[in-house]
Amino acid sequence: MKWTDIHDITIELSDTHPDVDPLRVNFVDLRKWVMDLPEFDDDPERCGEKILEAIQAAWIEENE
């Protein structure tokens, strides 16, 4: 998985952190959680605020 695999990341985050409200997750934790996913394999430097915002928005939508 790469940073651009937003949909796959969102599904994995929902499965890994089912009791977490994505609206309350700060970007530092979100970035770490994504990098800790077993299937994730991308350069941490390729991640910016826009990617984290997209992941968070997709995660919120996934939970609705």
PyMOL Python script that loads the backbone (N, CA, C, O; Angstrom):
from pymol import cmd

cmd.read_pdbstr("""\
ATOM      1  N   MET A   1       0.836  -1.176   0.000  1.00  0.00           N
ATOM      2  CA  MET A   1       0.000   0.000   0.000  1.00  0.00           C
ATOM      3  C   MET A   1       0.884   1.244   0.000  1.00  0.00           C
ATOM      4  O   MET A   1       1.920   1.294   0.664  1.00  0.00           O
ATOM      5  N   LYS A   2       0.453   2.229  -0.752  1.00  0.00           N
ATOM      6  CA  LYS A   2       1.145   3.507  -0.842  1.00  0.00           C
ATOM      7  C   LYS A   2       0.244   4.608  -0.280  1.00  0.00           C
ATOM      8  O   LYS A   2      -0.940   4.380  -0.034  1.00  0.00           O
ATOM      9  N   TRP A   3       0.805   5.791  -0.081  1.00  0.00           N
ATOM     10  CA  TRP A   3       0.037   6.918   0.447  1.00  0.00           C
ATOM     11  C   TRP A   3      -1.184   7.227  -0.422  1.00  0.00           C
ATOM     12  O   TRP A   3      -2.204   7.698   0.081  1.00  0.00           O
ATOM     13  N   THR A   4      -1.079   6.964  -1.701  1.00  0.00           N
ATOM     14  CA  THR A   4      -2.184   7.281  -2.614  1.00  0.00           C
ATOM     15  C   THR A   4      -3.303   6.237  -2.603  1.00  0.00           C
ATOM     16  O   THR A   4      -4.340   6.438  -3.235  1.00  0.00           O
ATOM     17  N   ASP A   5      -3.105   5.140  -1.902  1.00  0.00           N
ATOM     18  CA  ASP A   5      -4.126   4.085  -1.797  1.00  0.00           C
ATOM     19  C   ASP A   5      -5.109   4.420  -0.678  1.00  0.00           C
ATOM     20  O   ASP A   5      -5.275   3.654   0.272  1.00  0.00           O
ATOM     21  N   ILE A   6      -5.745   5.559  -0.805  1.00  0.00           N
ATOM     22  CA  ILE A   6      -6.593   6.104   0.259  1.00  0.00           C
ATOM     23  C   ILE A   6      -7.698   5.133   0.669  1.00  0.00           C
ATOM     24  O   ILE A   6      -7.923   4.914   1.859  1.00  0.00           O
ATOM     25  N   HIS A   7      -8.379   4.557  -0.303  1.00  0.00           N
ATOM     26  CA  HIS A   7      -9.495   3.652   0.003  1.00  0.00           C
ATOM     27  C   HIS A   7      -9.009   2.436   0.808  1.00  0.00           C
ATOM     28  O   HIS A   7      -9.627   2.066   1.807  1.00  0.00           O
ATOM     29  N   ASP A   8      -7.916   1.824   0.378  1.00  0.00           N
ATOM     30  CA  ASP A   8      -7.378   0.651   1.085  1.00  0.00           C
ATOM     31  C   ASP A   8      -6.908   1.022   2.488  1.00  0.00           C
ATOM     32  O   ASP A   8      -7.131   0.276   3.441  1.00  0.00           O
ATOM     33  N   ILE A   9      -6.266   2.165   2.608  1.00  0.00           N
ATOM     34  CA  ILE A   9      -5.804   2.628   3.922  1.00  0.00           C
ATOM     35  C   ILE A   9      -6.994   2.831   4.849  1.00  0.00           C
ATOM     36  O   ILE A   9      -6.963   2.437   6.015  1.00  0.00           O
ATOM     37  N   THR A  10      -8.039   3.450   4.317  1.00  0.00           N
ATOM     38  CA  THR A  10      -9.236   3.713   5.119  1.00  0.00           C
ATOM     39  C   THR A  10      -9.866   2.429   5.645  1.00  0.00           C
ATOM     40  O   THR A  10     -10.250   2.354   6.813  1.00  0.00           O
ATOM     41  N   ILE A  11      -9.972   1.437   4.800  1.00  0.00           N
ATOM     42  CA  ILE A  11     -10.537   0.152   5.227  1.00  0.00           C
ATOM     43  C   ILE A  11      -9.685  -0.467   6.331  1.00  0.00           C
ATOM     44  O   ILE A  11     -10.213  -0.957   7.330  1.00  0.00           O
ATOM     45  N   GLU A  12      -8.380  -0.443   6.151  1.00  0.00           N
ATOM     46  CA  GLU A  12      -7.483  -1.015   7.156  1.00  0.00           C
ATOM     47  C   GLU A  12      -7.562  -0.244   8.473  1.00  0.00           C
ATOM     48  O   GLU A  12      -7.563  -0.854   9.542  1.00  0.00           O
ATOM     49  N   LEU A  13      -7.629   1.072   8.412  1.00  0.00           N
ATOM     50  CA  LEU A  13      -7.743   1.867   9.639  1.00  0.00           C
ATOM     51  C   LEU A  13      -9.056   1.574  10.360  1.00  0.00           C
ATOM     52  O   LEU A  13      -9.089   1.484  11.587  1.00  0.00           O
ATOM     53  N   SER A  14     -10.123   1.428   9.605  1.00  0.00           N
ATOM     54  CA  SER A  14     -11.419   1.099  10.214  1.00  0.00           C
ATOM     55  C   SER A  14     -11.374  -0.248  10.919  1.00  0.00           C
ATOM     56  O   SER A  14     -11.952  -0.418  11.992  1.00  0.00           O
ATOM     57  N   ASP A  15     -10.682  -1.202  10.309  1.00  0.00           N
ATOM     58  CA  ASP A  15     -10.555  -2.535  10.910  1.00  0.00           C
ATOM     59  C   ASP A  15      -9.610  -2.529  12.109  1.00  0.00           C
ATOM     60  O   ASP A  15      -9.858  -3.208  13.106  1.00  0.00           O
ATOM     61  N   THR A  16      -8.539  -1.769  12.008  1.00  0.00           N
ATOM     62  CA  THR A  16      -7.509  -1.745  13.050  1.00  0.00           C
ATOM     63  C   THR A  16      -7.927  -0.910  14.262  1.00  0.00           C
ATOM     64  O   THR A  16      -7.570  -1.228  15.397  1.00  0.00           O
ATOM     65  N   HIS A  17      -8.682   0.152  14.013  1.00  0.00           N
ATOM     66  CA  HIS A  17      -9.090   1.071  15.084  1.00  0.00           C
ATOM     67  C   HIS A  17     -10.612   1.280  15.042  1.00  0.00           C
ATOM     68  O   HIS A  17     -11.083   2.384  14.769  1.00  0.00           O
ATOM     69  N   PRO A  18     -11.373   0.213  15.314  1.00  0.00           N
ATOM     70  CA  PRO A  18     -12.835   0.291  15.146  1.00  0.00           C
ATOM     71  C   PRO A  18     -13.532   1.241  16.119  1.00  0.00           C
ATOM     72  O   PRO A  18     -14.615   1.742  15.817  1.00  0.00           O
ATOM     73  N   ASP A  19     -12.937   1.492  17.267  1.00  0.00           N
ATOM     74  CA  ASP A  19     -13.587   2.334  18.276  1.00  0.00           C
ATOM     75  C   ASP A  19     -13.136   3.790  18.222  1.00  0.00           C
ATOM     76  O   ASP A  19     -13.507   4.584  19.087  1.00  0.00           O
ATOM     77  N   VAL A  20     -12.343   4.146  17.220  1.00  0.00           N
ATOM     78  CA  VAL A  20     -11.810   5.500  17.111  1.00  0.00           C
ATOM     79  C   VAL A  20     -12.704   6.358  16.228  1.00  0.00           C
ATOM     80  O   VAL A  20     -13.127   5.934  15.153  1.00  0.00           O
ATOM     81  N   ASP A  21     -12.985   7.559  16.691  1.00  0.00           N
ATOM     82  CA  ASP A  21     -13.715   8.538  15.887  1.00  0.00           C
ATOM     83  C   ASP A  21     -12.680   9.282  15.034  1.00  0.00           C
ATOM     84  O   ASP A  21     -11.864  10.025  15.579  1.00  0.00           O
ATOM     85  N   PRO A  22     -12.697   9.098  13.715  1.00  0.00           N
ATOM     86  CA  PRO A  22     -11.685   9.726  12.874  1.00  0.00           C
ATOM     87  C   PRO A  22     -11.688  11.256  12.939  1.00  0.00           C
ATOM     88  O   PRO A  22     -10.692  11.896  12.600  1.00  0.00           O
ATOM     89  N   LEU A  23     -12.806  11.839  13.373  1.00  0.00           N
ATOM     90  CA  LEU A  23     -12.849  13.294  13.540  1.00  0.00           C
ATOM     91  C   LEU A  23     -11.928  13.774  14.663  1.00  0.00           C
ATOM     92  O   LEU A  23     -11.524  14.937  14.693  1.00  0.00           O
ATOM     93  N   ARG A  24     -11.606  12.878  15.571  1.00  0.00           N
ATOM     94  CA  ARG A  24     -10.806  13.249  16.739  1.00  0.00           C
ATOM     95  C   ARG A  24      -9.336  12.835  16.632  1.00  0.00           C
ATOM     96  O   ARG A  24      -8.566  13.017  17.575  1.00  0.00           O
ATOM     97  N   VAL A  25      -8.957  12.287  15.502  1.00  0.00           N
ATOM     98  CA  VAL A  25      -7.578  11.821  15.325  1.00  0.00           C
ATOM     99  C   VAL A  25      -6.720  12.966  14.804  1.00  0.00           C
ATOM    100  O   VAL A  25      -7.055  13.603  13.806  1.00  0.00           O
ATOM    101  N   ASN A  26      -5.602  13.219  15.497  1.00  0.00           N
ATOM    102  CA  ASN A  26      -4.691  14.252  14.999  1.00  0.00           C
ATOM    103  C   ASN A  26      -3.798  13.652  13.911  1.00  0.00           C
ATOM    104  O   ASN A  26      -3.643  12.434  13.816  1.00  0.00           O
ATOM    105  N   PHE A  27      -3.225  14.519  13.108  1.00  0.00           N
ATOM    106  CA  PHE A  27      -2.457  14.057  11.951  1.00  0.00           C
ATOM    107  C   PHE A  27      -1.182  13.316  12.344  1.00  0.00           C
ATOM    108  O   PHE A  27      -0.721  12.457  11.593  1.00  0.00           O
ATOM    109  N   VAL A  28      -0.609  13.622  13.487  1.00  0.00           N
ATOM    110  CA  VAL A  28       0.593  12.905  13.940  1.00  0.00           C
ATOM    111  C   VAL A  28       0.251  11.435  14.182  1.00  0.00           C
ATOM    112  O   VAL A  28       0.969  10.542  13.732  1.00  0.00           O
ATOM    113  N   ASP A  29      -0.845  11.194  14.894  1.00  0.00           N
ATOM    114  CA  ASP A  29      -1.266   9.818  15.159  1.00  0.00           C
ATOM    115  C   ASP A  29      -1.707   9.121  13.871  1.00  0.00           C
ATOM    116  O   ASP A  29      -1.368   7.961  13.636  1.00  0.00           O
ATOM    117  N   LEU A  30      -2.463   9.835  13.044  1.00  0.00           N
ATOM    118  CA  LEU A  30      -2.946   9.247  11.796  1.00  0.00           C
ATOM    119  C   LEU A  30      -1.774   8.789  10.922  1.00  0.00           C
ATOM    120  O   LEU A  30      -1.794   7.682  10.383  1.00  0.00           O
ATOM    121  N   ARG A  31      -0.774   9.625  10.787  1.00  0.00           N
ATOM    122  CA  ARG A  31       0.406   9.287   9.983  1.00  0.00           C
ATOM    123  C   ARG A  31       1.092   8.040  10.535  1.00  0.00           C
ATOM    124  O   ARG A  31       1.470   7.146   9.778  1.00  0.00           O
ATOM    125  N   LYS A  32       1.250   7.985  11.855  1.00  0.00           N
ATOM    126  CA  LYS A  32       1.892   6.827  12.484  1.00  0.00           C
ATOM    127  C   LYS A  32       1.062   5.572  12.272  1.00  0.00           C
ATOM    128  O   LYS A  32       1.609   4.517  11.948  1.00  0.00           O
ATOM    129  N   TRP A  33      -0.244   5.670  12.450  1.00  0.00           N
ATOM    130  CA  TRP A  33      -1.116   4.504  12.285  1.00  0.00           C
ATOM    131  C   TRP A  33      -1.063   3.968  10.868  1.00  0.00           C
ATOM    132  O   TRP A  33      -1.055   2.754  10.663  1.00  0.00           O
ATOM    133  N   VAL A  34      -1.025   4.865   9.883  1.00  0.00           N
ATOM    134  CA  VAL A  34      -0.925   4.424   8.493  1.00  0.00           C
ATOM    135  C   VAL A  34       0.399   3.712   8.277  1.00  0.00           C
ATOM    136  O   VAL A  34       0.433   2.634   7.682  1.00  0.00           O
ATOM    137  N   MET A  35       1.486   4.297   8.750  1.00  0.00           N
ATOM    138  CA  MET A  35       2.803   3.683   8.545  1.00  0.00           C
ATOM    139  C   MET A  35       2.934   2.359   9.292  1.00  0.00           C
ATOM    140  O   MET A  35       3.743   1.515   8.907  1.00  0.00           O
ATOM    141  N   ASP A  36       2.156   2.164  10.347  1.00  0.00           N
ATOM    142  CA  ASP A  36       2.192   0.914  11.116  1.00  0.00           C
ATOM    143  C   ASP A  36       1.355  -0.205  10.494  1.00  0.00           C
ATOM    144  O   ASP A  36       1.445  -1.354  10.926  1.00  0.00           O
ATOM    145  N   LEU A  37       0.540   0.119   9.481  1.00  0.00           N
ATOM    146  CA  LEU A  37      -0.268  -0.919   8.846  1.00  0.00           C
ATOM    147  C   LEU A  37       0.644  -1.954   8.180  1.00  0.00           C
ATOM    148  O   LEU A  37       1.606  -1.584   7.506  1.00  0.00           O
ATOM    149  N   PRO A  38       0.351  -3.248   8.361  1.00  0.00           N
ATOM    150  CA  PRO A  38       1.225  -4.309   7.840  1.00  0.00           C
ATOM    151  C   PRO A  38       1.464  -4.241   6.333  1.00  0.00           C
ATOM    152  O   PRO A  38       2.562  -4.549   5.870  1.00  0.00           O
ATOM    153  N   GLU A  39       0.466  -3.849   5.576  1.00  0.00           N
ATOM    154  CA  GLU A  39       0.577  -3.814   4.112  1.00  0.00           C
ATOM    155  C   GLU A  39       1.193  -2.517   3.594  1.00  0.00           C
ATOM    156  O   GLU A  39       1.464  -2.393   2.400  1.00  0.00           O
ATOM    157  N   PHE A  40       1.416  -1.554   4.483  1.00  0.00           N
ATOM    158  CA  PHE A  40       1.901  -0.246   4.042  1.00  0.00           C
ATOM    159  C   PHE A  40       3.397  -0.287   3.780  1.00  0.00           C
ATOM    160  O   PHE A  40       4.179  -0.780   4.592  1.00  0.00           O
ATOM    161  N   ASP A  41       3.776   0.249   2.615  1.00  0.00           N
ATOM    162  CA  ASP A  41       5.191   0.273   2.232  1.00  0.00           C
ATOM    163  C   ASP A  41       5.448   1.471   1.319  1.00  0.00           C
ATOM    164  O   ASP A  41       5.478   1.338   0.095  1.00  0.00           O
ATOM    165  N   ASP A  42       5.632   2.631   1.926  1.00  0.00           N
ATOM    166  CA  ASP A  42       5.911   3.831   1.147  1.00  0.00           C
ATOM    167  C   ASP A  42       6.820   4.742   1.967  1.00  0.00           C
ATOM    168  O   ASP A  42       6.958   4.578   3.179  1.00  0.00           O
ATOM    169  N   ASP A  43       7.421   5.682   1.297  1.00  0.00           N
ATOM    170  CA  ASP A  43       8.342   6.622   1.919  1.00  0.00           C
ATOM    171  C   ASP A  43       7.560   7.602   2.797  1.00  0.00           C
ATOM    172  O   ASP A  43       6.652   8.272   2.305  1.00  0.00           O
ATOM    173  N   PRO A  44       7.894   7.697   4.080  1.00  0.00           N
ATOM    174  CA  PRO A  44       7.199   8.637   4.973  1.00  0.00           C
ATOM    175  C   PRO A  44       7.285  10.086   4.492  1.00  0.00           C
ATOM    176  O   PRO A  44       6.400  10.890   4.784  1.00  0.00           O
ATOM    177  N   GLU A  45       8.331  10.417   3.767  1.00  0.00           N
ATOM    178  CA  GLU A  45       8.515  11.784   3.275  1.00  0.00           C
ATOM    179  C   GLU A  45       7.532  12.145   2.153  1.00  0.00           C
ATOM    180  O   GLU A  45       7.392  13.320   1.812  1.00  0.00           O
ATOM    181  N   ARG A  46       6.866  11.166   1.589  1.00  0.00           N
ATOM    182  CA  ARG A  46       5.898  11.417   0.506  1.00  0.00           C
ATOM    183  C   ARG A  46       4.532  11.821   1.048  1.00  0.00           C
ATOM    184  O   ARG A  46       3.617  12.121   0.282  1.00  0.00           O
ATOM    185  N   CYS A  47       4.402  11.828   2.361  1.00  0.00           N
ATOM    186  CA  CYS A  47       3.128  12.165   2.992  1.00  0.00           C
ATOM    187  C   CYS A  47       3.106  13.634   3.393  1.00  0.00           C
ATOM    188  O   CYS A  47       4.037  14.144   4.017  1.00  0.00           O
ATOM    189  N   GLY A  48       2.021  14.296   3.017  1.00  0.00           N
ATOM    190  CA  GLY A  48       1.821  15.685   3.417  1.00  0.00           C
ATOM    191  C   GLY A  48       0.443  15.864   4.028  1.00  0.00           C
ATOM    192  O   GLY A  48      -0.332  14.916   4.151  1.00  0.00           O
ATOM    193  N   GLU A  49       0.162  17.081   4.401  1.00  0.00           N
ATOM    194  CA  GLU A  49      -1.106  17.377   5.055  1.00  0.00           C
ATOM    195  C   GLU A  49      -2.302  17.056   4.163  1.00  0.00           C
ATOM    196  O   GLU A  49      -3.331  16.595   4.656  1.00  0.00           O
ATOM    197  N   LYS A  50      -2.180  17.293   2.857  1.00  0.00           N
ATOM    198  CA  LYS A  50      -3.300  17.020   1.950  1.00  0.00           C
ATOM    199  C   LYS A  50      -3.625  15.532   1.890  1.00  0.00           C
ATOM    200  O   LYS A  50      -4.795  15.156   1.818  1.00  0.00           O
ATOM    201  N   ILE A  51      -2.612  14.693   1.919  1.00  0.00           N
ATOM    202  CA  ILE A  51      -2.855  13.245   1.915  1.00  0.00           C
ATOM    203  C   ILE A  51      -3.534  12.827   3.210  1.00  0.00           C
ATOM    204  O   ILE A  51      -4.485  12.046   3.191  1.00  0.00           O
ATOM    205  N   LEU A  52      -3.051  13.341   4.328  1.00  0.00           N
ATOM    206  CA  LEU A  52      -3.662  12.999   5.618  1.00  0.00           C
ATOM    207  C   LEU A  52      -5.105  13.491   5.689  1.00  0.00           C
ATOM    208  O   LEU A  52      -5.968  12.805   6.236  1.00  0.00           O
ATOM    209  N   GLU A  53      -5.369  14.669   5.143  1.00  0.00           N
ATOM    210  CA  GLU A  53      -6.743  15.176   5.101  1.00  0.00           C
ATOM    211  C   GLU A  53      -7.631  14.256   4.264  1.00  0.00           C
ATOM    212  O   GLU A  53      -8.769  13.978   4.642  1.00  0.00           O
ATOM    213  N   ALA A  54      -7.117  13.791   3.139  1.00  0.00           N
ATOM    214  CA  ALA A  54      -7.891  12.892   2.276  1.00  0.00           C
ATOM    215  C   ALA A  54      -8.161  11.563   2.969  1.00  0.00           C
ATOM    216  O   ALA A  54      -9.262  11.022   2.870  1.00  0.00           O
ATOM    217  N   ILE A  55      -7.163  11.035   3.670  1.00  0.00           N
ATOM    218  CA  ILE A  55      -7.345   9.784   4.406  1.00  0.00           C
ATOM    219  C   ILE A  55      -8.389   9.970   5.503  1.00  0.00           C
ATOM    220  O   ILE A  55      -9.280   9.136   5.668  1.00  0.00           O
ATOM    221  N   GLN A  56      -8.277  11.058   6.248  1.00  0.00           N
ATOM    222  CA  GLN A  56      -9.219  11.310   7.336  1.00  0.00           C
ATOM    223  C   GLN A  56     -10.639  11.479   6.785  1.00  0.00           C
ATOM    224  O   GLN A  56     -11.586  10.928   7.347  1.00  0.00           O
ATOM    225  N   ALA A  57     -10.796  12.225   5.707  1.00  0.00           N
ATOM    226  CA  ALA A  57     -12.124  12.428   5.118  1.00  0.00           C
ATOM    227  C   ALA A  57     -12.718  11.113   4.627  1.00  0.00           C
ATOM    228  O   ALA A  57     -13.907  10.859   4.823  1.00  0.00           O
ATOM    229  N   ALA A  58     -11.910  10.287   3.999  1.00  0.00           N
ATOM    230  CA  ALA A  58     -12.387   8.990   3.519  1.00  0.00           C
ATOM    231  C   ALA A  58     -12.756   8.081   4.682  1.00  0.00           C
ATOM    232  O   ALA A  58     -13.729   7.331   4.599  1.00  0.00           O
ATOM    233  N   TRP A  59     -11.994   8.142   5.758  1.00  0.00           N
ATOM    234  CA  TRP A  59     -12.269   7.332   6.943  1.00  0.00           C
ATOM    235  C   TRP A  59     -13.596   7.771   7.574  1.00  0.00           C
ATOM    236  O   TRP A  59     -14.399   6.933   7.984  1.00  0.00           O
ATOM    237  N   ILE A  60     -13.817   9.070   7.648  1.00  0.00           N
ATOM    238  CA  ILE A  60     -15.087   9.581   8.185  1.00  0.00           C
ATOM    239  C   ILE A  60     -16.247   9.080   7.338  1.00  0.00           C
ATOM    240  O   ILE A  60     -17.261   8.623   7.867  1.00  0.00           O
ATOM    241  N   GLU A  61     -16.092   9.167   6.024  1.00  0.00           N
ATOM    242  CA  GLU A  61     -17.140   8.700   5.106  1.00  0.00           C
ATOM    243  C   GLU A  61     -17.365   7.189   5.250  1.00  0.00           C
ATOM    244  O   GLU A  61     -18.505   6.725   5.216  1.00  0.00           O
ATOM    245  N   GLU A  62     -16.294   6.438   5.409  1.00  0.00           N
ATOM    246  CA  GLU A  62     -16.389   4.977   5.569  1.00  0.00           C
ATOM    247  C   GLU A  62     -17.194   4.623   6.826  1.00  0.00           C
ATOM    248  O   GLU A  62     -17.926   3.634   6.833  1.00  0.00           O
ATOM    249  N   ASN A  63     -17.063   5.418   7.873  1.00  0.00           N
ATOM    250  CA  ASN A  63     -17.742   5.129   9.132  1.00  0.00           C
ATOM    251  C   ASN A  63     -19.213   5.548   9.129  1.00  0.00           C
ATOM    252  O   ASN A  63     -19.969   5.148  10.014  1.00  0.00           O
ATOM    253  N   GLU A  64     -19.620   6.339   8.153  1.00  0.00           N
ATOM    254  CA  GLU A  64     -21.022   6.815   8.130  1.00  0.00           C
ATOM    255  C   GLU A  64     -21.956   5.813   7.526  1.00  0.00           C
ATOM    256  O   GLU A  64     -23.158   6.066   7.436  1.00  0.00           O
TER     257      GLU A  64
END
""", "prot")
cmd.dss("prot")
cmd.show_as("cartoon", "prot")
cmd.util.cbc("prot")
cmd.orient("prot")
